[in-house]
Amino acid sequence: MADPQVTALEALLQQIARLNQDLMLADSHERWGGGVVEEQQRYRDLGRASEKTKAEVVTKLTAEVNRLRVERPEVLRAWVSAQVTLREEARAAFLMDEKKKLLAGEVTREIAAWQAVLTG
């Protein structure tokens, strides 16, 4: 079973992912959506609220990572290791598919970013 602190970190990442989806929805509606004034306002409000909440969650995640780096580095290493492993598996799959090889470069950048989490 995963360490509860790893689970908490993952929950924060999932919250950021959901907020990113809301931001994309608000942005796409602003760019291409029509609708009545109330609908337009609802999407503007969604975008503003999502930006604010995302900033708060990123701050919380950053603080937790910094705390774990000092207090429980083994937990941080386990979390980063799992993230890197998932991306290494994805990169290997992309490299085997001619149509997806270009995606391997992006995954390589993600791996480097995750490894940098350990050092700050």
Phi, psi and chi 1 to 4 in degrees:
 res  aa     phi    psi   chi1   chi2   chi3   chi4
   1 MET       -  142.2  179.0  169.7 -141.4      -
   2 ALA   -69.3  147.8      -      -      -      -
   3 ASP   -60.3  137.3 -174.5  -65.7      -      -
   4 PRO   -57.2  -28.9  -20.3   27.4      -      -
   5 GLN   -71.8  -34.0  -69.1  176.5  -46.1      -
   6 VAL   -66.9  -42.0  169.8      -      -      -
   7 THR   -60.3  -40.8  -57.0      -      -      -
   8 ALA   -64.8  -39.8      -      -      -      -
   9 LEU   -63.4  -43.2  -67.8  168.1      -      -
  10 GLU   -63.5  -37.8  -77.7  -61.7  -53.4      -
  11 ALA   -62.7  -39.2      -      -      -      -
  12 LEU   -65.9  -41.0  -68.5  170.2      -      -
  13 LEU   -62.1  -41.0  -81.7 -176.3      -      -
  14 GLN   -65.4  -37.8  -72.6  -58.1  -48.5      -
  15 GLN   -63.9  -41.4 -168.9  173.5   -2.4      -
  16 ILE   -62.6  -41.7  -69.3  168.6      -      -
  17 ALA   -61.6  -43.0      -      -      -      -
  18 ARG   -65.2  -39.5  -76.8 -170.2  -57.5  -84.1
  19 LEU   -65.8  -37.3  -69.7  162.6      -      -
  20 ASN   -61.7  -38.2  -77.2  -21.1      -      -
  21 GLN   -63.7  -42.6  -70.3  173.8  -19.0      -
  22 ASP   -63.0  -39.7  -72.5  -13.7      -      -
  23 LEU   -65.3  -39.4  -73.7  165.7      -      -
  24 MET   -66.4  -39.8  -73.1 -177.9    1.8      -
  25 LEU   -62.4  -47.3  177.4   62.8      -      -
  26 ALA   -62.9  -41.7      -      -      -      -
  27 ASP   -65.6  -44.8 -180.0   64.8      -      -
  28 SER   -66.3  -36.2   65.5      -      -      -
  29 HIS   -67.1  -38.5 -169.8   79.2      -      -
  30 GLU   -65.0  -39.4 -178.2  179.6  -32.0      -
  31 ARG   -74.5  -45.2  -70.5  175.1 -168.3 -117.5
  32 TRP  -123.4  -12.5  -59.3  -69.0      -      -
  33 GLY   -79.5  153.6      -      -      -      -
  34 GLY  -111.3 -125.8      -      -      -      -
  35 GLY    92.0  174.7      -      -      -      -
  36 VAL   -76.7  165.3  -64.5      -      -      -
  37 VAL   -56.0  -41.0  173.5      -      -      -
  38 GLU   -62.2  -40.2  -66.1   82.8    9.8      -
  39 GLU   -66.5  -43.7 -175.4  179.5   20.4      -
  40 GLN   -59.1  -43.1  -66.7  170.0   -1.9      -
  41 GLN   -65.2  -38.5 -174.3   61.1   47.5      -
  42 ARG   -60.5  -41.0 -172.4  173.2   70.7 -119.0
  43 TYR   -73.0  -35.1  -78.1  104.0      -      -
  44 ARG   -62.6  -43.3  -81.0 -166.3  -65.2  -84.7
  45 ASP   -63.2  -41.3  -68.0  -14.5      -      -
  46 LEU   -59.4  -45.5  173.3   66.4      -      -
  47 GLY   -60.9  -46.8      -      -      -      -
  48 ARG   -62.7  -46.2  -81.9 -168.2 -135.7   97.6
  49 ALA   -64.3  -40.1      -      -      -      -
  50 SER   -66.5  -41.4  -62.9      -      -      -
  51 GLU   -60.1  -46.3  -75.6  176.9    3.2      -
  52 LYS   -62.9  -48.1 -179.6 -179.9 -178.1  -71.1
  53 THR   -65.3  -40.4  -56.9      -      -      -
  54 LYS   -61.8  -42.4 -178.9 -179.8  174.2 -176.3
  55 ALA   -59.9  -40.8      -      -      -      -
  56 GLU   -65.2  -42.7  -67.6  166.3   -2.3      -
  57 VAL   -68.5  -41.1  174.5      -      -      -
  58 VAL   -62.1  -41.3  167.2      -      -      -
  59 THR   -61.5  -43.6  -63.1      -      -      -
  60 LYS   -64.4  -44.5 -174.2  174.8 -179.1  179.1
  61 LEU   -62.8  -44.3  177.7   61.7      -      -
  62 THR   -60.6  -44.4  -59.2      -      -      -
  63 ALA   -62.5  -41.4      -      -      -      -
  64 GLU   -66.7  -41.6 -174.1   62.6   10.6      -
  65 VAL   -62.8  -44.9  165.9      -      -      -
  66 ASN   -62.0  -39.9  -71.6  -24.3      -      -
  67 ARG   -64.4  -46.3 -176.1 -173.4   70.1   74.8
  68 LEU   -65.8  -34.5  -71.1  172.2      -      -
  69 ARG   -56.3  -35.1 -167.0  177.4  -71.6  124.1
  70 VAL   -91.2  -49.1  172.7      -      -      -
  71 GLU   -86.3  -35.5  -64.6  176.1   12.6      -
  72 ARG  -142.6   64.7  -57.1 -112.7   -8.2 -109.7
  73 PRO   -59.1  -26.9   17.6  -26.7      -      -
  74 GLU   -66.1  -33.5   71.1  -78.0    1.5      -
  75 VAL   -67.8  -44.7  170.7      -      -      -
  76 LEU   -62.9  -43.0 -170.2   61.2      -      -
  77 ARG   -61.1  -41.6  -82.9 -167.2  -57.8  -85.4
  78 ALA   -63.4  -42.7      -      -      -      -
  79 TRP   -64.6  -48.5 -176.7   51.8      -      -
  80 VAL   -63.2  -41.4  168.8      -      -      -
  81 SER   -59.6  -42.4  176.7      -      -      -
  82 ALA   -64.0  -42.4      -      -      -      -
  83 GLN   -63.4  -43.6  -63.5  -66.9  -23.0      -
  84 VAL   -65.6  -42.8  167.4      -      -      -
  85 THR   -59.4  -45.2  -62.5      -      -      -
  86 LEU   -58.6  -43.1  -72.2  170.3      -      -
  87 ARG   -72.5  -34.6  -77.1  156.3 -179.1   81.0
  88 GLU   -63.9  -39.6  -73.9  173.2  -18.8      -
  89 GLU   -65.0  -41.7  -69.0  171.8    2.4      -
  90 ALA   -64.1  -44.2      -      -      -      -
  91 ARG   -59.9  -43.1 -179.3  176.8   54.3 -170.6
  92 ALA   -61.2  -41.2      -      -      -      -
  93 ALA   -65.8  -42.1      -      -      -      -
  94 PHE   -62.1  -40.4  -71.1  152.0      -      -
  95 LEU   -66.7  -23.1  -72.0  171.7      -      -
  96 MET   -85.3  -12.1  -68.1  169.9   40.3      -
  97 ASP  -109.5  112.8 -174.8  -26.6      -      -
  98 GLU   -54.2  -35.5 -164.4   61.6   40.0      -
  99 LYS   -75.9  -16.4  -66.0  178.3 -177.7  175.4
 100 LYS  -114.7    5.0  -63.6 -178.6 -179.7  178.3
 101 LYS   -56.5  -35.0  -82.2 -171.9  177.3 -178.8
 102 LEU   -64.1  -26.4  -67.9  175.5      -      -
 103 LEU   -68.7  -22.6  -64.6  172.8      -      -
 104 ALA   -60.8  -34.3      -      -      -      -
 105 GLY   -64.4  -41.3      -      -      -      -
 106 GLU   -64.6  -41.1  178.1   58.5   31.1      -
 107 VAL   -65.2  -37.4  175.2      -      -      -
 108 THR   -60.5  -40.2  -61.0      -      -      -
 109 ARG   -65.6  -38.5  -72.5 -173.9  -75.9  -78.9
 110 GLU   -63.8  -40.8  -73.0 -177.2   18.8      -
 111 ILE   -60.9  -45.6  -70.0  169.1      -      -
 112 ALA   -61.7  -39.7      -      -      -      -
 113 ALA   -65.1  -41.7      -      -      -      -
 114 TRP   -64.7  -40.3  -87.0  103.6      -      -
 115 GLN   -63.7  -33.4  -69.6  168.5  -27.1      -
 116 ALA   -68.0  -21.3      -      -      -      -
 117 VAL   -58.5  -33.7  169.1      -      -      -
 118 LEU   -64.2  -34.5  -67.3  174.6      -      -
 119 THR  -100.3  -15.8   58.6      -      -      -
 120 GLY    90.4      -      -      -      -      -
